[in-house]
């Protein structure tokens, strides 16, 4: 395959048949011993399962979306300083960011530090009435990403793991890159796969896509050139005398297959997928040459290749101290990367089939903490916060719900985490009221019902 034409390269790559992400973790020299000790076949290693063994229902809602890009603002972004400004609330609430700007949709105004997103408001909808009332990072993160309350008997999987079940290898996904990817590190605040187990945890790339070489865990090694990897492969082959004296042994053959496919990941087309130098410099500049900006570009490349779920873990939003200094530094970066992602997806015809979900575990306290040691900080606030959704069947240019004059409480149309997640599942063709397949044989709904005692306001039909 030629990599001179990035669009053709990605299209070609999407046709490749691939193993599960376990291949990334085998360790080339120990692959044979690992397989022999486990006695697994290559198919078991890949984690492939038939529809009959998983119970995946063949009857699902008609899908409008094929993929999700989740922009997770780890720590919780301030609603008043992003998508729910309150210029009349006074200095103790607005601080220096008291001049919201108009967008390209009449009647919608957002923070003055988001001028690029203001030009894209017709592509996204703002949910200003998200709520769950929890102010602890771990619990709130779990609730927002699973749609379930904490403290139940089971630990439930987050949305990325659920999508991996219904849109991943068990459902016919054949991509070389695992179906659930995190750029660049997992949160560490909860178990993403819950009771589904390790098989459905995300593949965290590690590295930094803004660096000249994006060192992806298990695929692109730091300080080791492709030529050196090839030399290592050749040397390992020469040292494999066991395979020469036991030709035809099925377990050794499986080991060799695993080793070959692991090298294919490191030296084949998947490594090129993570090579952002194949993109035009002008486009990379539009995204911003930062970790977040280049992660947005990488996320676009992944969904373009067919990866169904990508999370960008954007850290730094837990702004207890000197909040406004952080906002003046971070919001322009976020504005540039997020706005360019929306435009790029739209230009490539991908926005209609890709849900973009922006938000964190909660918002920030509307009243500013001016006193020391906070010096103008904002604390945790789960009573009312904002989320943005775009693409994949979600309408643009809309606002759902509202908060009171100070942004402290939901005024109308409360939206709970389960409402948002169930709406995304429906657009993805996953039945929110169906059963979640699992190896334990548990009878578990994809999302909870009112009978489970979970607060809900209903799916987001007004923007679907």
Residue, then its C-alpha position, 0 to 999 in steps of 0.5 A: x500500500x502506498x502512503x503518498x495519498x493519506x486518504x487512500x492509505x486510510x481507506x486501504x487500511x480499513x480493509x485489513x483483517x486484524x487481531x485484538x489488542x492483546x497482540x500489542x501486549x504479547x512481547x515478541x520474544x515471549x510469545x511462544x512461551x505465553x501461548x504454550x503456557x496458556x494453550x490458547x489458540x490464536x482465535x482465543x487470543x484475539x478474543x473473537x466470539x460468535x454471535x451465538x456465544x455472546x448473545x448479541x441481538x441481531x435486531x437493533x435500532x437503525x443506526x445513524x452513527x458509526x462512531x463516537x469521539x468523546x472529548x473528556x475534560x478530566x476534572x470538570x469544565x466550568x459551565x459559566x466560562x464555556x457554554x452557559x455564560x451568565x454576564x448579569x450574575x455579577x463579578x462574584x460569578x463571572x469574574x473577568x469573563x463577562x462578555x460572551x460572544x454571539x455565535x452563528x446561530x441566533x440567540x446562542x452566546x458562549x464564552x468570549x474565549x471560544x471564537x472558533x466554536x462560535x463559528x461552528x454552533x450550527x454543528x452542535x447542540x448545548x445541553x445546559x441542564x446536565x445534573x446528577x448532584x455529585x461532587x466527588x470526581x470518582x463517583x461523578x466520573x462513573x455516573x457520567x460515563x456509565x449512566x449508573x449510580x455508584x454503589x450498586x452490586x455490579x461495577x458497570x462498563x462505561x459507554x466506550x466498553x459497551x460500544x466495543x461490545x456491540x460494535x467491536x470484534x464480536x459484531x464483525x469489526x475487523x480493524x487492526x486498531x482495537x475498537x476502543x482507544x484512549x488518547x493518550x492515557x486512561x483516567x484511572x478514576x474507575x474501571x472502564x470495562x466494569x464487570x465485562x473485564x479486561x477484554x473490553x478495556x480501552x487501548x491507551x496509546x501513551x505518548x504524545x501526538x504533538x511530538x515529532x514521533x508519536x510513540x504509541x504503546x506496543x506499536x511505535x517504540x521510543x528511540x527504536x527505528x523501523x530498521x532496528x525493529x526489522x533487524x530484531x525480527x530477523x535475529x529472533x527468527x534465526x534464534x527460533x531453533x525450536x520451530x525448526x526441530x518441531x515443524x508443524x506443531x500447532x501451538x508453535x504455529x500459533x506462536x509464530x502467527x502471533x509474532x508475525x501479527x505483532x510485527x505487522x502492527x509495529x511495522x505495517x500500516x497501523x503504525x502509519x495511521x499514527x504518523x501525523x506527518x502524513x497530514x498537511x502542515x496547514x491542517x495540523x496548524x489549524x488543529x493546534x500543535x498541542x497535545x489536545x489539538x493533535x489528539x483531535x486530529x488523531x481521533x479523526x484519523x481513527x474514526x475515518x479508519x473505522x474505529x468505533x470509539x475514541x476518547x480524548x482524555x484532556x486533563x487539567x480542568x480541576x481548577x480549584x486555584x487561579x481558575x481564570x489564569x488556567x482558562x486563558x491558557x486552556x480555552x483557546x487550545x480547546x477552542x481551536x482543536x474542537x472547532x477544527x475537529x467539527x469542521x474537518x469531520x464535516x468537510x470529509x462527510x464524517x460528521x453525520x456518522x460520528x457523534x462528538x461528545x464534549x464534557x466532564x464529570x461535573x461543572x464548577x461552582x458558579x460562585x468564585x472562591x476569591x479568598x486564599x488559598x484559592x485566589x479566584x478558583x472554582x470548586x466541584x459542582x454536580x447540580x448543574x453543568x453543560x455538555x455539548x453533542x454534535x453529529x451522528x444524528x444529533x441536530x446542531x444549533x440547539x440548546x437543551x434546558x437552562x439554568x437559573x440566573x447564576x447557573x447554580x441549579x437546573x431551571x428546566x429540562x433536567x438531563x441526567x447521565x443515563x438520558x445522554x448515554x441512552x440517546x447516544x446508544x440509540x443513534x448508534x443502533x444499540x438498543x438501550x432497553x436491550x440486554x448487555x451480553x457478558x461472559x458471566x451470563x448475567x441478565x443486565x440491561x444496556x441502560x437502567x430503567x425507572x424501575x431501577x430507581x435511577x433518575x432520568x428525564x428522558x432521551x434527547x428526542x428534541x435534538x435527535 
